[in-house]
Amino acid sequence: KNDKVGGRVGEYRWQQHRWETGASLLLLPDVYRDALEAAGAEQLDIKRVAPAYAVWYEQHADRGPVILGGDRQDLRQRLDLEAPGGFDRFEEYRATAREYLRAGWPIFIE
């Protein structure tokens, strides 16, 4: 579907510079704020976007996208429609991701 592999982990290159175009700006805005502040630049003015994230499954395109960042009850119904127990597994994944972030932040980010 894309002309390059990597999905959301993309990049933009211009001359000798490279910018990441992936989701880290949305997931780690404080890292960008700190870097801009250290460089004497203005703060980022980040606004909430709805939907925050939408995933379309080609196999079930008629169902519309799975929306993350919206109503949790709608998300529960939709994930459980895609896979019984899907919402509970998603919540387990989120808890694990939070723990990885908590553990890795001082090692890789700070």
Buried (B, 14 or more C-beta within 10 A) or exposed (E): EEEEEEEEEEEEEEEEEEEEEBEEBEEBEEBBBEEEEEEEEEEBEEEEEEEEBEEEEEEEEEEEBBBBBBEEEEBBEBBBEBEEEBBEEBEEEEEEEEEEEEEEEEEEEE
